[in-house]
């Protein structure tokens, strides 16, 4: 039978290396982690059998399960027939990552009961909103964590920008999508007409077409933030604020920018049907 090679992703390899040295998991899970790491290094099945004391059939099953169903299924046993799955693939991967992390303060190692308790606590954690402003030509962005995404939150974020970075600007042009809190009326609802008019006199809003929020460069920045900083469960708001702030400062210092390649010609071709004739 032809040997099928496997190649772990960097994050998977890191998790398995921690798991294999932590001494905090079940023996069979540890053994599966060691098999996957050995296969990733190109170790022969016969050598794995000799060192770990397991038969080739088990190695074949671990390899097959990783290739067909991913890391979580390769490490954890499948639910028995007739028993519904408690976790989907994403939750399973998060559970594996949790088991590879340091146990909570006061515990020397993870147990099944402790994993279940912490996983349930994390599943009930509340969410937070992120407001993101991007100035592409200046290689600058501002991210703010808020408890909600309501009118007062959006109004305060815009005021923060106008009183901070843009305090000297006579007119600030803001591109944004058509979310129901992103309109001038919201400022009036929150502050009243007189106070709102003073702020709105310095703003000109530009909206993306319906179903075209992807044209907003802030969406690109949010995607990068999500991939680089928010690709895991963050247990507290304080930690979230710290993580986001550190990412924000680092990215600004590195003067990271967005290379926009969607030209006017591209826009005319793709969005022409949405244009309105102006007499």
FIKEBA-519607 format. One line per field, with one value per residue (C-alpha): residue number from 1; x, y, z; chain. Coordinates in steps of 0.25 Angstrom, whole numbers, plus 2048, in hexadecimal, padded with zeros to 3 digits. Example, Ala and Ser with C-alpha at 12.3 -4.5 7.8 and 13.67 -1.06 7.14 Angstrom:
# residues 2
k 1,2 $
east 831,837 $
north 7EE,7FC $
up 81F,81D $
c A,A $
***
This chain:
# residues 279
k 1,2,3,4,5,6,7,8,9,10,11,12,13,14,15,16,17,18,19,20,21,22,23,24,25,26,27,28,29,30,31,32,33,34,35,36,37,38,39,40,41,42,43,44,45,46,47,48,49,50,51,52,53,54,55,56,57,58,59,60,61,62,63,64,65,66,67,68,69,70,71,72,73,74,75,76,77,78,79,80,81,82,83,84,85,86,87,88,89,90,91,92,93,94,95,96,97,98,99,100,101,102,103,104,105,106,107,108,109,110,111,112,113,114,115,116,117,118,119,120,121,122,123,124,125,126,127,128,129,130,131,132,133,134,135,136,137,138,139,140,141,142,143,144,145,146,147,148,149,150,151,152,153,154,155,156,157,158,159,160,161,162,163,164,165,166,167,168,169,170,171,172,173,174,175,176,177,178,179,180,181,182,183,184,185,186,187,188,189,190,191,192,193,194,195,196,197,198,199,200,201,202,203,204,205,206,207,208,209,210,211,212,213,214,215,216,217,218,219,220,221,222,223,224,225,226,227,228,229,230,231,232,233,234,235,236,237,238,239,240,241,242,243,244,245,246,247,248,249,250,251,252,253,254,255,256,257,258,259,260,261,262,263,264,265,266,267,268,269,270,271,272,273,274,275,276,277,278,279 $
east 800,805,809,801,808,802,807,802,7FE,808,7FD,7F9,808,809,7FD,801,80F,809,800,80A,813,808,804,7F6,7EE,7E9,7F4,7ED,7EC,7FB,7FE,7F6,7FD,80B,807,802,80F,818,810,812,821,821,824,820,814,81D,826,819,814,821,823,814,810,804,800,800,7F1,7F0,7FA,7F2,7E5,7EB,7F1,7E4,7DC,7E5,7E5,7D6,7D0,7DB,7E3,7D8,7D2,7E0,7E2,7D4,7CC,7BF,7B2,7AC,7A1,794,79A,799,7A5,7A7,7B0,7B1,7BF,7C2,7BF,7C7,7D3,7D1,7D0,7DD,7E4,7DF,7E4,7F2,7F2,7F6,7EC,7E5,7EC,7EA,7EB,7F8,7F1,7E5,7DA,7CE,7C5,7CD,7CE,7BE,7BC,7C6,7C0,7B2,7B6,7BD,7B1,7A8,7B2,7AC,7B0,7B6,7B5,7C1,7C0,7CB,7D0,7DA,7E2,7E9,7F1,7F7,7FA,7F1,7E5,7DE,7D6,7CD,7C7,7B8,7AE,7A3,7A1,796,794,79B,7A7,7A9,7A7,7B1,7BB,7BA,7BB,7C8,7CE,7CA,7CF,7DB,7E3,7DA,7D8,7DF,7D7,7CC,7C5,7C7,7C2,7BD,7BB,7B2,7A7,798,796,78A,792,79C,793,792,785,78B,794,787,780,78C,78F,784,784,78D,798,798,798,7A5,7AC,7A5,7A9,7B8,7B4,7B0,7AB,7AE,7A6,7AA,79F,795,79B,7A9,7AE,7BB,7BE,7C1,7D0,7CC,7C7,7D5,7DB,7D1,7D4,7E3,7E0,7D8,7E2,7EE,7E8,7DA,7DB,7D9,7D0,7D4,7CF,7CD,7CA,7D7,7DF,7D8,7DB,7E9,7EB,7E4,7EB,7F9,7F5,7F0,7FD,806,7FF,800,80F,812,80A,802,7F9,7EE,7F2,7E5,7E5,7D6,7D7,7CC,7CB,7C9,7BE,7B7,7B7,7B2,7A9,7A4,796,795,799,78F,78F,790,78A $
north 800,80E,816,823,82F,839,848,84F,85E,866,869,85A,856,861,85B,84D,850,857,84B,841,847,84C,83F,845,83C,82E,823,820,82F,830,824,829,837,830,828,834,83B,82F,82E,83D,83B,82F,824,816,80F,803,80D,813,805,801,80E,810,801,802,7FB,800,7FF,80A,813,811,815,821,826,823,82B,837,837,835,83C,845,846,846,839,833,836,834,828,828,828,81A,815,81B,826,834,83C,846,84F,853,854,862,85F,853,85A,865,85A,854,862,863,856,85A,867,869,864,86F,874,86A,85E,856,850,84F,844,841,847,854,855,853,85E,868,865,868,875,87A,876,87F,88B,898,89F,8AC,8B6,8BC,8C9,8CB,8D7,8D7,8E2,8DA,8E5,8E8,8D9,8DC,8D5,8D6,8CB,8CC,8C1,8C4,8BC,8BF,8C4,8CE,8DC,8E2,8D9,8DD,8EC,8EC,8E5,8EF,8FA,8F4,8F4,903,907,8FF,8FC,906,911,91B,916,91F,914,905,8FB,8EE,8E2,8D7,8CD,8CE,8C9,8D0,8D7,8DD,8E9,8F8,8F6,8ED,8F9,901,8F6,8F5,904,90C,915,920,918,90E,919,91F,911,90D,91A,915,907,902,8F4,8EB,8DE,8D1,8CB,8C2,8B4,8BB,8BC,8B5,8C2,8C8,8C7,8C5,8B8,8B4,8B9,8B1,8A4,8A6,8A9,89D,894,89A,89D,898,889,883,885,891,88F,89D,8AB,8B0,8A6,8A9,8B8,8B5,8AC,8B5,8C1,8BA,8B6,8C4,8CA,8C0,8C1,8D0,8D0,8C7,8D0,8C5,8C9,8C4,8C2,8C5,8BF,8C1,8CC,8D5,8CD,8C0,8C8,8CD,8BE,8B8,8C2,8CA,8C5,8CC,8DA,8E5,8EF,8FD,907 $
up 800,7FC,808,809,80E,817,81A,826,826,82F,839,839,83B,847,84E,84D,852,85E,860,85F,86A,873,87A,87C,872,871,86D,860,85C,85F,857,84B,84C,84C,840,838,83B,837,82A,827,829,81F,829,824,829,82D,836,83C,83F,846,84E,853,854,84B,83F,830,82F,83A,833,826,82D,833,826,81E,829,828,819,817,824,82A,836,840,83B,83B,849,84F,84E,846,84D,84E,845,849,852,84C,84A,855,84D,83F,838,83C,84A,84A,845,850,85A,855,856,864,868,862,86B,879,883,88C,898,8A3,89A,896,88A,882,885,87D,887,888,879,878,883,87C,86E,873,87A,86D,865,86D,86D,867,85A,858,84C,845,83E,833,82C,821,81A,80F,809,817,81B,827,82E,83B,842,84E,856,85B,862,858,84A,84C,848,854,852,843,846,852,848,83E,848,84D,83F,83D,84A,849,83C,834,83D,834,828,822,81B,81D,812,817,80F,816,813,814,822,829,833,829,825,829,830,83A,83F,841,848,852,854,84F,842,847,84D,841,837,83C,83A,82D,827,827,821,813,812,806,806,7FF,7F5,7FB,7FC,7F9,807,802,7FB,809,80C,81B,818,813,81F,828,820,823,832,833,82D,835,842,844,83F,84D,859,862,870,875,86F,876,86F,862,863,866,85A,850,855,854,846,842,847,840,833,833,837,82B,822,81C,811,807,7F9,7F2,7E4,7E1,7D6,7D1,7C4,7CD,7D5,7C8,7C3,7D0,7D6,7C9,7CB,7D8,7D3,7D3,7C7,7CB,7C2 $
c A,A,A,A,A,A,A,A,A,A,A,A,A,A,A,A,A,A,A,A,A,A,A,A,A,A,A,A,A,A,A,A,A,A,A,A,A,A,A,A,A,A,A,A,A,A,A,A,A,A,A,A,A,A,A,A,A,A,A,A,A,A,A,A,A,A,A,A,A,A,A,A,A,A,A,A,A,A,A,A,A,A,A,A,A,A,A,A,A,A,A,A,A,A,A,A,A,A,A,A,A,A,A,A,A,A,A,A,A,A,A,A,A,A,A,A,A,A,A,A,A,A,A,A,A,A,A,A,A,A,A,A,A,A,A,A,A,A,A,A,A,A,A,A,A,A,A,A,A,A,A,A,A,A,A,A,A,A,A,A,A,A,A,A,A,A,A,A,A,A,A,A,A,A,A,A,A,A,A,A,A,A,A,A,A,A,A,A,A,A,A,A,A,A,A,A,A,A,A,A,A,A,A,A,A,A,A,A,A,A,A,A,A,A,A,A,A,A,A,A,A,A,A,A,A,A,A,A,A,A,A,A,A,A,A,A,A,A,A,A,A,A,A,A,A,A,A,A,A,A,A,A,A,A,A,A,A,A,A,A,A,A,A,A,A,A,A,A,A,A,A,A,A,A,A,A,A,A,A $
***
